[in-house]
Amino acid sequence: MSNLNHRVAKMEAELLKVRFEEMSDDELRAYAYSLPFKSPKQYEALISLINRHGSAFPIVSDEQARAEM
């Protein structure tokens, strides 16, 4: 019986996991704001949201300038 309880608990835990990649931006934002302020889960959700979009600033390499010094 403990084996069955273990398997059910494992399946329930898997169903309760939040999958950020399956959420839209609005859903992810609403989820992040529903969490306690400054909690690790809120930071994780917000960082996931930020990482979805590239930077608005061009990335410029300064390696050549360093090599000339």
C-alpha positions in Angstrom: 0.0 0.0 0.0 2.9 2.4 0.7 4.1 1.9 -2.9 0.7 3.0 -4.2 0.7 6.1 -1.8 4.2 6.9 -3.0 3.2 6.8 -6.6 0.1 8.9 -6.1 2.1 11.5 -4.2 4.7 11.6 -7.0 2.0 12.0 -9.6 0.3 14.8 -7.6 3.6 16.6 -7.2 4.3 16.4 -10.9 0.8 17.9 -11.6 1.4 20.8 -9.2 4.6 21.9 -10.9 4.3 25.2 -12.8 5.6 25.1 -16.3 6.7 28.6 -17.3 7.3 27.6 -20.9 3.7 26.7 -21.4 2.4 30.0 -20.0 1.8 33.2 -21.9 3.4 36.4 -20.8 0.2 37.6 -19.2 -0.4 34.3 -17.4 3.2 34.3 -16.1 3.0 37.9 -15.0 -0.3 37.2 -13.1 1.2 34.1 -11.5 4.3 36.1 -10.4 2.2 38.8 -8.8 0.0 36.2 -7.0 3.1 35.0 -5.1 4.4 36.6 -1.9 6.6 39.7 -2.5 10.3 38.9 -2.8 9.8 35.1 -2.5 12.1 32.8 -4.4 9.2 31.5 -6.6 8.3 35.1 -7.5 11.9 35.8 -8.5 12.0 32.6 -10.6 8.8 33.6 -12.4 9.9 37.1 -13.1 13.4 36.1 -14.3 11.8 33.6 -16.6 9.6 36.3 -18.0 12.5 38.6 -18.5 14.6 35.9 -20.2 11.9 35.4 -22.8 12.6 38.7 -24.5 15.9 39.8 -25.9 17.6 43.0 -25.0 16.6 46.2 -26.6 20.2 47.4 -26.7 22.7 46.0 -29.2 25.4 43.9 -27.7 28.8 45.3 -28.7 32.0 43.4 -28.1 34.9 45.4 -26.8 37.4 42.6 -27.1 39.2 44.3 -29.9 39.6 47.5 -27.9 41.1 45.5 -25.1 43.5 43.7 -27.4 44.9 47.0 -28.7 45.7 48.3 -25.2 
